[in-house]
Amino acid sequence: MAQTTPNHTQTVSGWAAHDSSGEITPFTFKRRENGENDVTIEILYCGMCHTDIHHVKDDWGITMYPVVPGHEITGIITKVGSNVRKFKIGDRVGVGCLAATCLKCEYCEESQENYCDQVQFTYNGIFWDGSITYGGYSKMLVADHRYVVRIPDNMAMDRAAPLLCAGITVYTPLKDNNLVHTKGKRIGIIGLGGLGHVAVKFGKAFGHHVTVISTSPSKEQEAKNNLGADDFILSTNPKQMQAKKRTLDFILDTVSAKHSLGNYLELLKVNGTLVIVGAPDKPIDLPAFPMIFGKRTVKGSLIGSIEETQEMMDLCWKHNILSDIEIIATDQINEGLDRLVKNDVKYRFVIDIAGQSSHL
């Protein structure tokens, strides 16, 4: 692998971590020239994800330093390659987690390229040319057009940015479990953070009864009054958990900390499904009895395909679904990461890369 190739001739300003301290500092690096299948994007905004924290601190033991995080990117196209037909200069676009896949396996051919075993990500991945990918904490990005989506007109570019990871992460399991076009189900959302708050918005827009499940009593008013949730369960209250046994058809678990699934599974009806989309760095507890005695299913889900991401973005425009965000400047990135560790944000930090806070 190589940081760059001879084709990397464009000098770019960005922000990177250089060791497991996770401290982000200004970083100047090279990006490749715009190829025949590429688009060049002037980055306006980049969302901040828990995955960024795991990478800058090397929590998963896979970080290739220096690492430029960021996979919730929105911006404007400034160049297009000769093979690109669906985009033009000036288009409003977004880039999520995917940078490259094999394009020929069964998953790529079935629009499930996010499960390709050769998938490479927008940062800390290895691109087709052997170079290490750098993410959206930077002024400019060159991306293969097959992994780029269009941002609908009149959609705020800052609030749209987190949809490219947080949004698609919670949308896909809803779609996979027939909850996008089938109304009237009772669904639970564990955790009311960057993922959870978008999941509540989707659940209500798609016509379901939505229950937020949280360890924080203060989240009840937020869930009901600000996001329109129908019900709230304090998971540390045994009486509330007992009273709600076998009441939910589906649960989406967005929690990124170690926890046990046992009590949550008891909330599901017989044949209910729980989908894990949070990514704890330690194994979670999965007792057998709640699954056996309820014929319940536990599944995982990883973002979504580019086709699904565009579908989600268009539905967000239709239903006026946007992330609730706090804008930070580039000199506040470290402060933002520290606060994100403490869950001190409602609900997603977005970096104003272009320094304009223009809500384009």
Salt bridges, closest charged atoms under 4 A:
ASP38 OD1 - ARG32 NH2 3.04
ASP59 OD2 - HIS54 ND1 3.05
GLU72 OE2 - ARG348 NH2 2.63
ASP91 OD1 - LYS88 NZ 2.92
ASP91 OD2 - ARG150 NH1 3.05
ASP144 OD1 - HIS145 ND1 3.96
ASP144 OD2 - ARG146 NH2 2.80
ASP158 OD2 - HIS359 ND1 2.75
GLU220 OE2 - LYS224 NZ 2.91
GLU222 OE2 - LYS346 NZ 3.46
ASP230 OD2 - LYS204 NZ 2.91
ASP231 OD2 - LYS244 NZ 2.87
ASP249 OD1 - LYS269 NZ 3.26
ASP253 OD2 - HIS259 NE2 2.61
GLU266 OE1 - ARG296 NH1 3.90
ASP285 OD2 - LYS258 NZ 3.58
GLU308 OE2 - LYS175 NZ 3.79
GLU311 OE2 - LYS175 NZ 3.37
ASP324 OD1 - ARG159 NH2 3.13
ASP324 OD1 - LYS201 NZ 2.80
GLU326 OE2 - ARG339 NH1 2.85
ASP344 OD2 - ARG339 NE 3.03
